[in-house]
Amino acid sequence: MAHTAKQVLPKARVIYNDFDGYTERLQNINDTNQLRKIIFDLTRDYPRNQKLPETLKKTIQTTLQTFGGYIDLDCVASWILFSSRQPTDLHDLIYNHTYFNNVRLSDYPSADDYLDGVEVVSKSYHELLPEFQDNSNALLVLDPPYVSTAQGAYRKAGYFGMVEFLRLMRLVRPPFVFFSSTRSELLDYLDLIVNEKAEGWQNLQDYQKISVHITMNKTAHYEDNMIYKFQAA
């Protein structure tokens, strides 16, 4: 999102709050490509999208344990785990999952200049948002972990509970964009605040929503939402 914003509005000041280590992933694409090739060579003679035999799984486990470079958990998970499975750490990836042959067929492109011109910070929301609280030209783009959803995929799982969510919402004012899904209760929360005219309800009144239906596999599907409000009430 920060990359796209800077490309579309090159004169805008774009701040990317990298609270989950994404820039580190970009900086280590060469290692990721090296590991991809190793695992691809191990699995190339096996059927695609099928469970891998235990003997090969053990070989891949050893590869992950002995690889000397950076290991991008999200990328590796997409290569060898069933759709939508997300490990919490390397130990979980190695020991707690069935492996499948979904290995990417080609290298990832270089991202050396992907965030050129973007200011990258790593701050908690209660440090960063107050800096722009009174700046009506600052668009807040928010995609936090949500209460009532599985937060295991977040590398800092467990840090964002009900209290943190309520603190965040007290700092939200238009213009804002939220990314959410039907797996969270954000829309119900927004409607409650507006209908009850609770503290800050004017900041959320008349929000708009764009929804996309997502199918993850044969049995798992949900709705992704972009919730936004650009004008103050």
C-alpha positions as CSV (number, residue, x, y, z in Angstrom):
1,M,0.0,0.0,0.0
2,A,2.8,2.5,0.9
3,H,4.6,1.6,-2.4
4,T,1.4,2.1,-4.4
5,A,0.6,5.4,-2.7
6,K,4.1,6.8,-3.4
7,Q,3.9,5.7,-7.1
8,V,0.4,7.3,-7.5
9,L,1.2,10.5,-5.5
10,P,5.0,10.9,-5.7
11,K,4.9,14.3,-4.0
12,A,3.0,13.0,-1.0
13,R,4.7,12.2,2.3
14,V,4.1,8.5,2.7
15,I,5.0,6.8,6.1
16,Y,5.1,3.1,6.3
17,N,4.8,1.7,9.8
18,D,6.7,-1.6,9.5
19,F,5.7,-3.2,12.8
20,D,6.0,-6.7,11.5
21,G,9.4,-6.9,9.7
22,Y,8.3,-6.6,6.1
23,T,11.2,-4.5,5.0
24,E,13.5,-7.2,6.3
25,R,11.8,-9.7,4.0
26,L,12.4,-7.3,1.0
27,Q,16.0,-6.9,1.9
28,N,16.5,-10.7,1.9
29,I,14.9,-11.7,-1.4
30,N,18.2,-13.2,-2.6
31,D,18.2,-15.6,0.3
32,T,14.6,-16.4,-0.3
33,N,15.2,-17.2,-3.9
34,Q,18.2,-19.4,-3.0
35,L,16.1,-21.4,-0.5
36,R,13.2,-21.6,-3.1
37,K,15.5,-23.2,-5.6
38,I,16.8,-25.8,-3.1
39,I,13.3,-26.8,-2.1
40,F,12.1,-26.7,-5.7
41,D,14.9,-29.1,-6.8
42,L,13.9,-31.5,-4.0
43,T,10.2,-31.5,-5.0
44,R,10.3,-31.1,-8.7
45,D,9.6,-34.8,-9.5
46,Y,6.6,-35.0,-7.2
47,P,3.0,-34.1,-8.1
48,R,2.0,-30.5,-7.7
49,N,-0.5,-29.6,-5.0
50,Q,-0.2,-33.0,-3.4
51,K,1.0,-34.1,0.1
52,L,4.7,-34.8,0.2
53,P,6.0,-38.2,1.5
54,E,7.5,-38.3,5.0
55,T,10.9,-39.1,3.7
56,L,11.0,-35.9,1.6
57,K,9.4,-33.9,4.5
58,K,12.3,-34.9,6.7
59,T,14.8,-33.7,4.0
60,I,13.0,-30.4,3.8
61,Q,13.0,-30.1,7.6
62,T,16.8,-30.6,7.6
63,T,17.2,-28.1,4.8
64,L,15.3,-25.5,6.9
65,Q,17.3,-26.3,10.0
66,T,20.7,-26.0,8.3
67,F,20.0,-23.2,5.8
68,G,22.5,-20.4,6.5
69,G,20.6,-17.5,5.2
70,Y,17.4,-15.6,6.0
71,I,14.2,-17.7,6.1
72,D,11.0,-15.9,5.1
73,L,8.3,-17.8,6.9
74,D,5.5,-16.4,4.8
75,C,7.1,-17.4,1.6
76,V,8.1,-20.9,2.7
77,A,4.7,-21.5,4.1
78,S,3.1,-20.7,0.8
79,W,5.5,-23.3,-0.9
80,I,5.0,-26.3,1.4
81,L,1.9,-25.8,3.6
82,F,-1.8,-26.3,2.8
83,S,-3.6,-23.2,1.7
84,S,-4.2,-20.7,4.5
85,R,-1.9,-22.4,7.0
86,Q,0.4,-19.8,8.6
87,P,3.2,-20.8,11.0
88,T,3.9,-18.7,14.1
89,D,7.7,-19.3,13.9
90,L,10.3,-21.5,12.4
91,H,9.9,-24.3,15.0
92,D,6.1,-24.4,14.2
93,L,6.8,-24.5,10.5
94,I,9.3,-27.4,10.8
95,Y,7.5,-29.6,13.3
96,N,3.7,-28.9,13.4
97,H,2.5,-29.1,9.8
98,T,1.9,-31.5,6.9
99,Y,3.9,-30.6,3.8
100,F,2.5,-30.1,0.3
101,N,4.2,-29.4,-3.0
102,N,3.2,-25.9,-3.8
103,V,6.7,-24.6,-4.4
104,R,6.8,-21.4,-6.5
105,L,8.1,-22.1,-10.0
106,S,10.3,-19.0,-10.4
107,D,12.3,-16.6,-8.4
108,Y,10.9,-13.5,-6.8
109,P,11.8,-10.2,-8.6
110,S,14.3,-7.9,-6.9
111,A,12.7,-5.2,-4.7
112,D,15.8,-3.0,-4.1
113,D,13.9,0.2,-4.9
114,Y,10.4,-0.9,-3.8
115,L,10.1,1.5,-0.9
116,D,12.2,4.3,-2.5
117,G,10.8,7.7,-1.2
118,V,8.8,6.0,1.5
119,E,9.6,6.8,5.2
120,V,9.8,3.6,7.1
121,V,9.3,3.6,10.8
122,S,8.5,0.9,13.4
123,K,6.4,2.3,16.1
124,S,3.3,1.3,18.2
125,Y,0.1,3.0,17.0
126,H,-0.1,5.0,20.2
127,E,3.3,6.6,19.4
128,L,2.7,7.2,15.7
129,L,-1.0,8.3,15.4
130,P,-0.9,11.2,17.9
131,E,1.8,12.8,15.7
132,F,-0.8,13.3,13.0
133,Q,-4.0,13.6,15.1
134,D,-4.6,17.2,14.2
135,N,-3.4,17.0,10.6
136,S,-6.6,16.8,8.5
137,N,-4.4,16.1,5.4
138,A,-3.0,12.9,6.9
139,L,-4.9,9.8,5.7
140,L,-4.8,7.0,8.2
141,V,-4.5,3.5,6.5
142,L,-5.1,0.9,9.2
143,D,-4.9,-2.9,9.1
144,P,-4.5,-4.1,12.7
145,P,-5.1,-7.5,14.2
146,Y,-8.7,-7.7,15.2
147,V,-10.3,-8.9,18.3
148,S,-12.2,-12.2,17.8
149,T,-9.8,-13.3,15.0
150,A,-6.9,-15.7,15.0
151,Q,-3.8,-13.5,15.5
152,G,-1.3,-16.4,15.2
153,A,0.0,-15.2,11.8
154,Y,1.2,-11.9,13.4
155,R,4.8,-12.2,14.5
156,K,3.9,-10.3,17.6
157,A,0.8,-12.4,18.3
158,G,-0.9,-11.6,21.6
159,Y,0.0,-7.9,21.8
160,F,-3.3,-6.7,20.4
161,G,-6.3,-7.5,22.6
162,M,-9.6,-5.7,23.4
163,V,-7.9,-2.9,25.4
164,E,-5.5,-2.1,22.6
165,F,-8.3,-2.1,20.0
166,L,-10.3,0.4,22.1
167,R,-7.3,2.6,22.5
168,L,-6.7,2.5,18.8
169,M,-10.3,3.5,18.0
170,R,-10.1,6.5,20.2
171,L,-7.3,7.8,17.9
172,V,-9.1,7.2,14.7
173,R,-10.6,10.2,12.8
174,P,-11.3,10.9,9.2
175,P,-9.8,10.6,6.7
176,F,-9.2,6.9,7.3
177,V,-9.2,3.6,5.6
178,F,-9.6,0.3,7.5
179,F,-8.9,-3.2,6.1
180,S,-11.0,-5.8,7.8
181,S,-13.0,-9.0,7.1
182,T,-16.1,-10.8,8.2
183,R,-13.8,-12.8,10.5
184,S,-13.7,-9.8,12.8
185,E,-16.5,-7.8,14.4
186,L,-15.2,-4.3,13.3
187,L,-18.3,-3.5,11.3
188,D,-20.6,-4.5,14.2
189,Y,-18.4,-2.3,16.5
190,L,-18.6,0.7,14.2
191,D,-22.4,0.4,13.9
192,L,-22.7,0.1,17.7
193,I,-20.7,3.3,18.3
194,V,-22.7,5.2,15.7
195,N,-26.1,3.9,16.8
196,E,-25.5,4.5,20.5
197,K,-23.8,7.9,19.8
198,A,-20.9,6.8,22.0
199,E,-17.7,8.8,22.4
200,G,-16.3,9.7,19.0
201,W,-19.3,8.5,17.0
202,Q,-19.1,11.5,14.6
203,N,-15.7,10.3,13.4
204,L,-17.3,7.0,12.2
205,Q,-20.7,8.2,11.1
206,D,-21.5,7.6,7.4
207,Y,-18.5,5.4,6.8
208,Q,-18.4,3.6,3.4
209,K,-17.5,0.0,2.6
210,I,-16.2,-2.0,-0.4
211,S,-16.4,-5.8,-0.1
212,V,-14.7,-8.6,-1.9
213,H,-15.6,-12.3,-1.5
214,I,-12.5,-14.5,-0.9
215,T,-12.3,-18.3,-1.3
216,M,-9.3,-19.9,0.3
217,N,-10.1,-23.5,-0.4
218,K,-13.2,-25.7,-0.9
219,T,-14.5,-25.1,2.6
220,A,-13.0,-21.8,3.7
221,H,-14.3,-18.5,2.5
222,Y,-14.9,-15.0,3.9
223,E,-15.4,-11.4,2.9
224,D,-12.7,-8.8,2.8
225,N,-13.8,-5.3,3.6
226,M,-12.2,-1.9,2.9
227,I,-13.9,0.6,5.2
228,Y,-13.3,4.3,4.7
229,K,-14.4,7.8,5.5
230,F,-12.7,10.8,3.9
231,Q,-14.8,13.7,5.2
232,A,-15.4,14.8,8.8
233,A,-19.1,14.8,9.9
